[in-house]
């Protein structure tokens, strides 16, 4: 089974329309839709915005549906001038840029587990490679690299440049790192696909609203191809 987690209704609905015999499961105020898309078992979740929503939804999905892999799909802001609106980023790994214990002498973004300390959470290479191929088949400009997650919407150039410099990331968003974090703890393969909705040129809130549907549509098309290929 493939698990797909999105933060927006528009993304989930674009996939629900393809699902045969959908079944609804509700838990913790979240709605999981499971069924077949192109004869593949798929479970969909609109998790809402932010890391906690994404983490709760990911853990419930793993517990209830035991997916073979989870894909977090959605939109993001570019933090490199090599990506513009409509381009796509596929994760090699993800970081949580808002973790900050530097006052204690720890590196920014460091996650502390009981037996390990890491900054970058590695995504599943096989899943990421398939997603990248699907995006290339759409004719999209695709880059693979690090995706940064934090619980605030990054608008201005200064924070974009800081996150890019500090973490070597390509884009920033608000859920992927939490999905990856939970998948890593549960040993479930994951990948993040993000379509760029705002960049260094178009970086005002109204630009985000203008382009998010375009970016969401491109992400949906890539996921459809992935399900067909898988």
TAQUIPE-V368181 format. One record per residue. N is the residue number from 0. RES is the residue in three letters. SS is DSSP state (H for helix, E for strand, L for the rest). Layout:
# TAQUIPE-V368181
n=N res=RES ss=SS
n=N res=RES ss=SS
This chain:
# TAQUIPE-V368181
n=0 res=UNK ss=L
n=1 res=UNK ss=E
n=2 res=UNK ss=E
n=3 res=UNK ss=E
n=4 res=UNK ss=E
n=5 res=UNK ss=E
n=6 res=UNK ss=L
n=7 res=UNK ss=L
n=8 res=UNK ss=H
n=9 res=UNK ss=H
n=10 res=UNK ss=H
n=11 res=UNK ss=H
n=12 res=UNK ss=H
n=13 res=UNK ss=H
n=14 res=UNK ss=H
n=15 res=UNK ss=H
n=16 res=UNK ss=L
n=17 res=UNK ss=L
n=18 res=UNK ss=L
n=19 res=UNK ss=E
n=20 res=UNK ss=E
n=21 res=UNK ss=E
n=22 res=UNK ss=E
n=23 res=UNK ss=E
n=24 res=UNK ss=E
n=25 res=UNK ss=E
n=26 res=UNK ss=E
n=27 res=UNK ss=L
n=28 res=UNK ss=L
n=29 res=UNK ss=E
n=30 res=UNK ss=E
n=31 res=UNK ss=E
n=32 res=UNK ss=E
n=33 res=UNK ss=E
n=34 res=UNK ss=E
n=35 res=UNK ss=E
n=36 res=UNK ss=E
n=37 res=UNK ss=L
n=38 res=UNK ss=L
n=39 res=UNK ss=E
n=40 res=UNK ss=E
n=41 res=UNK ss=E
n=42 res=UNK ss=E
n=43 res=UNK ss=E
n=44 res=UNK ss=E
n=45 res=UNK ss=E
n=46 res=UNK ss=L
n=47 res=UNK ss=L
n=48 res=UNK ss=L
n=49 res=UNK ss=L
n=50 res=UNK ss=H
n=51 res=UNK ss=H
n=52 res=UNK ss=H
n=53 res=UNK ss=H
n=54 res=UNK ss=H
n=55 res=UNK ss=H
n=56 res=UNK ss=H
n=57 res=UNK ss=H
n=58 res=UNK ss=H
n=59 res=UNK ss=H
n=60 res=UNK ss=H
n=61 res=UNK ss=H
n=62 res=UNK ss=H
n=63 res=UNK ss=H
n=64 res=UNK ss=H
n=65 res=UNK ss=L
n=66 res=UNK ss=L
n=67 res=UNK ss=L
n=68 res=UNK ss=E
n=69 res=UNK ss=E
n=70 res=UNK ss=E
n=71 res=UNK ss=E
n=72 res=UNK ss=E
n=73 res=UNK ss=E
n=74 res=UNK ss=E
n=75 res=UNK ss=E
n=76 res=UNK ss=E
n=77 res=UNK ss=E
n=78 res=UNK ss=L
n=79 res=UNK ss=L
n=80 res=UNK ss=L
n=81 res=UNK ss=L
n=82 res=UNK ss=L
n=83 res=UNK ss=L
n=84 res=UNK ss=L
n=85 res=UNK ss=L
n=86 res=UNK ss=L
n=87 res=UNK ss=E
n=88 res=UNK ss=E
n=89 res=UNK ss=E
n=90 res=UNK ss=E
n=91 res=UNK ss=E
n=92 res=UNK ss=E
n=93 res=UNK ss=E
n=94 res=UNK ss=E
n=95 res=UNK ss=E
n=96 res=UNK ss=L
n=97 res=UNK ss=L
n=98 res=UNK ss=L
n=99 res=UNK ss=L
n=100 res=UNK ss=L
n=101 res=UNK ss=H
n=102 res=UNK ss=H
n=103 res=UNK ss=H
n=104 res=UNK ss=L
n=105 res=UNK ss=L
n=106 res=UNK ss=L
n=107 res=UNK ss=L
n=108 res=UNK ss=L
n=109 res=UNK ss=L
n=110 res=UNK ss=E
n=111 res=UNK ss=E
n=112 res=UNK ss=L
n=113 res=UNK ss=L
n=114 res=UNK ss=L
n=115 res=UNK ss=L
n=116 res=UNK ss=E
n=117 res=UNK ss=E
n=118 res=UNK ss=L
n=119 res=UNK ss=L
n=120 res=UNK ss=E
n=121 res=UNK ss=E
n=122 res=UNK ss=L
n=123 res=UNK ss=L
n=124 res=UNK ss=H
n=125 res=UNK ss=H
n=126 res=UNK ss=H
n=127 res=UNK ss=H
n=128 res=UNK ss=H
n=129 res=UNK ss=H
n=130 res=UNK ss=H
n=131 res=UNK ss=H
n=132 res=UNK ss=H
n=133 res=UNK ss=H
n=134 res=UNK ss=H
n=135 res=UNK ss=H
n=136 res=UNK ss=H
n=137 res=UNK ss=L
n=138 res=UNK ss=L
n=139 res=UNK ss=L
n=140 res=UNK ss=L
n=141 res=UNK ss=E
n=142 res=UNK ss=E
n=143 res=UNK ss=E
n=144 res=UNK ss=E
n=145 res=UNK ss=E
n=146 res=UNK ss=E
n=147 res=UNK ss=E
n=148 res=UNK ss=E
n=149 res=UNK ss=L
n=150 res=UNK ss=L
n=151 res=UNK ss=L
n=152 res=UNK ss=L
n=153 res=UNK ss=L
n=154 res=UNK ss=L
n=155 res=UNK ss=L
n=156 res=UNK ss=H
n=157 res=UNK ss=H
n=158 res=UNK ss=H
n=159 res=UNK ss=H
n=160 res=UNK ss=H
n=161 res=UNK ss=H
n=162 res=UNK ss=H
n=163 res=UNK ss=H
n=164 res=UNK ss=H
n=165 res=UNK ss=H
n=166 res=UNK ss=H
n=167 res=UNK ss=L
n=168 res=UNK ss=E
n=169 res=UNK ss=E
n=170 res=UNK ss=E
n=171 res=UNK ss=E
n=172 res=UNK ss=E
n=173 res=UNK ss=L
n=174 res=UNK ss=L
n=175 res=UNK ss=H
n=176 res=UNK ss=H
n=177 res=UNK ss=H
n=178 res=UNK ss=H
n=179 res=UNK ss=H
n=180 res=UNK ss=H
n=181 res=UNK ss=H
n=182 res=UNK ss=H
n=183 res=UNK ss=H
n=184 res=UNK ss=H
n=185 res=UNK ss=H
n=186 res=UNK ss=L
n=187 res=UNK ss=L
n=188 res=UNK ss=E
n=189 res=UNK ss=E
n=190 res=UNK ss=E
n=191 res=UNK ss=E
n=192 res=UNK ss=E
n=193 res=UNK ss=E
n=194 res=UNK ss=E
n=195 res=UNK ss=E
n=196 res=UNK ss=E
n=197 res=UNK ss=E
n=198 res=UNK ss=L
n=199 res=UNK ss=L
n=200 res=UNK ss=L
n=201 res=UNK ss=L
n=202 res=UNK ss=L
n=203 res=UNK ss=L
n=204 res=UNK ss=H
n=205 res=UNK ss=H
n=206 res=UNK ss=H
n=207 res=UNK ss=H
n=208 res=UNK ss=H
n=209 res=UNK ss=H
n=210 res=UNK ss=H
n=211 res=UNK ss=H
n=212 res=UNK ss=H
n=213 res=UNK ss=H
n=214 res=UNK ss=H
n=215 res=UNK ss=H
n=216 res=UNK ss=H
n=217 res=UNK ss=H
n=218 res=UNK ss=H
n=219 res=UNK ss=H
n=220 res=UNK ss=H
n=221 res=UNK ss=H
n=222 res=UNK ss=H
n=223 res=UNK ss=H
n=224 res=UNK ss=H
n=225 res=UNK ss=H
n=226 res=UNK ss=H
n=227 res=UNK ss=H
n=228 res=UNK ss=H
n=229 res=UNK ss=L
